[in-house]
Amino acid sequence: MSEKLLFELSSPGREAFSLPASDVPLRPIEELIPEEYRRAEAPALPELSEVDIARHFVRLSILNHHVDKGFYPLGSCTMKYNPKVNETLSRLPGFANLHPHQPESSFQGALKLMYELGEYLKEIAGMDQITLQPAAGAHGELTGLLMINAYHRNKKRPRSKIIIPDSAHGTNPASVITAGFSTVQVRSNSKGLVDVEELKRELNEDVAALMLTNPNTLGLFESQILEISKLVHDTGALLYMDGANLNAMMGITRPGDMGFDVVHFNLHKTFSTPHGGGGPGSGPVGVKDSLAPFLPIPMVAKRTGGKGGEEYGWEWERPLSIGRMHGFFGNFGVMVKAYAYIRQNGPKGLREVSENAIINANYLKENLKSYYDLPYDEVCQHEFVLSGEKQLKQKGVKTLDIAKRLLDFGLHAPTVYFPLIVHEALMIEPTETESKESLDEFMQAMIQIAKEVEENPEIVKSAPQNTPVTRLDEGKAARDLNVRWKG
Ligand SMILES: *Cc1c(COP(=O)(O)O)cnc(C)c1O
């Protein structure tokens, strides 16, 4: 990697600013700051011009792969292209400069936007009430589970267990433990779906809820969901849906109609907020009426009165609420983008989003399945899972090698080694925003890699070669963290 550190680019005396001469009389620092708080030496900061700094960071930004640079089929993560107009809208001064302590009457527009976003999400998921507070999917899971706990306690019959399938995303068991429950795992059957017989054996009066992802992390629709819902509810337990895969069902079907009592949304996956760099996200949680008393406070409420006959405000009156889940009201900027995205697409457009996500995934799956193992050969939803097992057994090439080789083609790798139930998993989610040309480019690269494994496996095992850095020791950075500059 040729890019130098800012410290190495530094040149004494260079500055990125120029200020007019001060007309305030100078006073020596000794008069203003006591000695014990003063440095003996100036800090060792880099000295650079504005051009140096801008170019340094732009060069770094294009060394990395990102969704505005190329295809990013990271399964489960929904790394899709996000319309830039939504960024512009979320930065409008009236939104971006709001202060959370302003009086309600001074930001009626923002409150109305939050209220209407909640109404849209309820409609999309078939839920009765909603909170926009949680900051991401995992935070939404915790919120939903705390409400489930409060629900059972309020019935004076606390329950301690949550059932999760073995294909679940890692945040599910983590949230279960954080919420104070313990997990019970149910296996998937040979079709990659919840094994209903095993579920029956695990259901009892101690189970608070079943937590499901639908479509599940194999990209398969849980076709027995109505039967599952009845079994769960018959024992007094509730049904939680991890809604991270909602981009496979918008306008086609709804969690509420399948019997789910709680669902979280990942606005930063399904509804057009760029993510992957660590945030911000937003994970609203929709619930059926039975759980509404436990929703976090404050809620956004619409009241009669004010100009035009309606006004919006915070509602704090909810005696059984689990309390607050976020400082102030959640990540508002993400809500603006989601609101704009939903309004731009409308009901028909959202359905097309899901249909195209499904078509794109099936197109890749059908064209790649003769080159890689496809453990669950079914019509998939928005993603599918291949296995590199054949390549490993025949040529000793690991899935990690295949993923690294893709980088040489200027493509981002799929998710690897997840879900855990598929050996050497390659989890591919193309999303709806890709053209046939970019899907074909990825497909051709995957096919070429499969051929290389046959003819010249070393090239795959030693990949990547065309990237700013070659194969990294992925454990070393965590075990041997040293970020000090040795100048
Ligand atoms: C992304 C994801 C989550 C977690 O969501 P975050 O917003 O990253 O916290 C949970 N479940 C599934 C299936 C996911 O894809």
The ligand as a Tripos MOL2 file, in Angstrom:
@<TRIPOS>MOLECULE
LIG
   15    15     1     0     0
SMALL
NO_CHARGES

@<TRIPOS>ATOM
      1 C1        -28.2510   -7.4750   10.1660 C.3       1 LIG1
      2 C2        -29.0330   -8.5200   10.8480 C.ar      1 LIG1
      3 C3        -29.3200   -8.4260   12.2270 C.ar      1 LIG1
      4 C4        -28.7410   -7.3410   13.1080 C.3       1 LIG1
      5 O1        -29.0460   -6.0430   12.7150 O.3       1 LIG1
      6 P1        -28.0870   -4.8010   13.0300 P.3       1 LIG1
      7 O2        -28.8410   -3.6520   12.4970 O.co2     1 LIG1
      8 O3        -26.7950   -5.0790   12.3380 O.co2     1 LIG1
      9 O4        -27.9350   -4.7530   14.5260 O.co2     1 LIG1
     10 C5        -30.1230   -9.3980   12.7940 C.ar      1 LIG1
     11 N1        -30.5870  -10.4240   12.0600 N.ar      1 LIG1
     12 C6        -30.3360  -10.5580   10.7480 C.ar      1 LIG1
     13 C7        -30.9160  -11.7210    9.9930 C.3       1 LIG1
     14 C8        -29.5360   -9.6140   10.0910 C.ar      1 LIG1
     15 O5        -29.2760   -9.7480    8.7950 O.3       1 LIG1
@<TRIPOS>BOND
     1     1     2 1
     2     2     3 ar
     3     2    14 ar
     4     3     4 1
     5     3    10 ar
     6     4     5 1
     7     5     6 1
     8     6     7 2
     9     6     8 1
    10     6     9 1
    11    10    11 ar
    12    11    12 ar
    13    12    13 1
    14    12    14 ar
    15    14    15 1
@<TRIPOS>SUBSTRUCTURE
     1 LIG1         1 GROUP 0 **** ****
